[in-house]
Structures are given as structure tokens and as C-alpha cells.
Amino acid sequence: MPSIAAWDFTGKQVLVVGGSSGIGNATARGFLAAGATVHITGTRASAQAYGTDAAQLGGLAYSRLDVTEPGAVAAWTPAFEALDVLVLSQGAVEYRRKEFEPDTFRRVLDVNLSSVMDCAVKFRPLLAASGGALVTISSVGGRRATKGNPAYAASKAGLIHLTRTLAVAWASDGIRVNGVAPGLVATKMTAATTDQPDRLAKRLEGIPLGRLGQPQEIANIVLFLASPLAAYVVGETIVVDGGRTLS
Ligand SMILES: NC(=O)c1ccc[n+]([C@@H]2O[C@H](COP(=O)([O-])OP(=O)(O)OC[C@H]3O[C@@H](n4cnc5c(N)ncnc54)[C@H](OP(=O)(O)O)[C@@H]3O)[C@@H](O)[C@H]2O)c1
């Protein structure tokens, strides 16, 4: 039976798409600390282009990938030939009811759902060769209606079901597919809420633990799902939300 040593990813190759920031970055750093070689992507030209945040990218192999550019995922030539863990953390949201505009709706779906499928399909052969793990990052927004964000909610609901479907389709290839659905975590995506004391206080009232999640607390569950500790977990999306969606 695997013990805590199952957290050791020494010798493993990990790719975190959307690893330049927030939850993806905490996940990348978690794998790095656990001994893996970690590749990340972001939308800027280089790691240095993240300015003061570039310190967060130390030790991680950075590539630029903007999934909204047509054909970008297919055209991307990564700097590795083997892959053990693929984490798909790229995500976009639009506020002020912009997601009710058709072009914005499609763009958010492209980032949050279609590009996840593109990446999964691209790396399926490498994951099959290694008997690897794929972990998606959806959201509790995929489990309940969010009246201002139809694209975000629909894309994340779709992602939870895509996770189940790929899990069933690829289990016989030796690939385990699972996901994490975070609640409210302070990142640049949620700054519109977390930087506003009144708005934040209102949101915290709905969280039984009474606080925001930390990116590292999401990363921990990603590492668990990618590890041998989760060897018999297939197609699940684990909610990590401080109890927010329980009632
Ligand atoms: N924070 C939360 O409360 C929360 C809750 C539930 C789910 N999530 C999910 O967690 C994931 C990570 O989000 P986060 O909160 O960590 O936000 P974040 O800090 O804004 O990170 C988003 C990541 O996605 C990348 N990205 C955005 N647009 C992209 C594009 N067009 N092509 C390729 N990559 C793109 C960003 O790259 P650049 O920074 O380089 O542009 C960044 O690495 C997302 O899927 C999000 O939906 C977050």
C-alpha cells in the first residue's frame, strides 16, 4: 500500500497549463517541492514578463501558450518528450455581465472548456505511455447557478462532465483523469471580489470555515489526485470550498 512517500514525485515530468499564476502556480510549486521537473505555461512572452511575480516562476520551465489563438495548442512544441502528470488550470472569467455577450461567452468557453479538451487530446499519448494522471481545475461554479457568469458556470459544469467522460474513455489506457472544484480562493481572477472589503465580507458569510481558500490548499488535492494514494480514484471532481456548497 502507498504511504506518505507517495507524495514523492522525484523523476516525474509535470506540466501545469496556467501555471504562471494563482492555483496553477501553487500546484506547480507543490510538484517542484515534491521532486518533479515542472513545466508551466502562461500567456506572456517570457517568465521575466511577469515582473515582480516572476519570482514565483523560479525553478519552473516556462513556455508561452495563449489558448485563444487559433491552433495554438496543436502548434505548441513542448520542451519534453515524456509526461507523467498534466494539470489543466487555465481559466478565464468576465464580470459586469459581459458573459451575456455572445463573443465573450464563446471566448470564456474556449479557455475554460475547449482548450482543456485540446490539451488533453494533445498529451494523451504521452500520458498513456507513462500511465499518467490528468487533473482538471473546474469550480463550484460548475455545480450551481451563478447569475452574472453564464459562460463561466456552463464551462465549468461542462468541464466536470468532460472529466468524467475522459476518465471513462482513457482508464483502459492507464490514464487516471480527475478534477478539483475550488471555492473562493484569492488570486488575480477573484481580486474583483477579494479586494473589496464589503463584497468579501458578504461572500465569507456563505463559507462555513469563514475564510478564503489558499492556492496551496487546492494544490494539495491536485497532488493527492496525481499520486499513487489516489490510484483507485477515477473521474471524480473533489470540491475544495470550505463547505460553501453544502447548504
Ligand atoms: N480563484 C478562485 O476562487 C477559483 C475558484 C474556482 C475555480 N478556479 C479556477 O482555477 C483555475 C486557476 O485560476 P486562478 O484563480 O488561479 O486565476 P489566475 O491567477 O488568473 O490564473 C489563471 C491562469 O490561466 C491562464 N490563462 C488565462 N487565460 C489564458 C489563455 N487565453 N490561454 C492560456 N492560459 C490562460 C493565466 O495565464 P496568465 O496569467 O499568464 O495570463 C493563469 O496562468 C481557473 O481554471 C479558475 O477557473 C479559481
The ligand as a Gaussian input file, in Angstrom:
#p B3LYP/6-31G(d) Opt

LIG

0 1
 N       -9.638000      31.646000      -7.623000
 C      -10.782000      31.052000      -7.408000
 O      -11.544000      31.411000      -6.485000
 C      -11.201000      29.904000      -8.291000
 C      -12.343000      29.207000      -7.912000
 C      -12.747000      28.135000      -8.672000
 C      -12.016000      27.767000      -9.779000
 N      -10.911000      28.465000     -10.132000
 C      -10.193000      28.028000     -11.320000
 O       -8.829000      27.850000     -11.020000
 C       -8.063000      27.991000     -12.225000
 C       -6.908000      28.937000     -11.948000
 O       -7.449000      30.233000     -11.700000
 P       -6.807000      31.226000     -10.632000
 O       -7.850000      31.580000      -9.678000
 O       -5.525000      30.695000     -10.182000
 O       -6.617000      32.531000     -11.543000
 P       -5.351000      33.218000     -12.189000
 O       -4.353000      33.536000     -11.151000
 O       -5.911000      34.330000     -13.001000
 O       -4.743000      32.091000     -13.159000
 C       -5.328000      31.811000     -14.407000
 C       -4.294000      31.089000     -15.246000
 O       -4.879000      30.819000     -16.531000
 C       -4.008000      31.347000     -17.535000
 N       -4.796000      31.798000     -18.681000
 C       -5.765000      32.738000     -18.703000
 N       -6.189000      32.935000     -19.971000
 C       -5.457000      32.091000     -20.750000
 C       -5.385000      31.861000     -22.140000
 N       -6.159000      32.547000     -23.015000
 N       -4.522000      30.932000     -22.598000
 C       -3.725000      30.249000     -21.748000
 N       -3.707000      30.442000     -20.418000
 C       -4.567000      31.368000     -19.935000
 C       -3.306000      32.527000     -16.868000
 O       -2.123000      32.858000     -17.571000
 P       -1.504000      34.380000     -17.471000
 O       -1.609000      34.798000     -16.052000
 O       -0.124000      34.176000     -17.917000
 O       -2.327000      35.211000     -18.381000
 C       -3.039000      31.940000     -15.490000
 O       -1.909000      31.122000     -15.522000
 C       -9.025000      28.503000     -13.279000
 O       -9.433000      27.441000     -14.101000
 C      -10.192000      29.014000     -12.458000
 O      -11.392000      28.999000     -13.175000
 C      -10.481000      29.540000      -9.412000

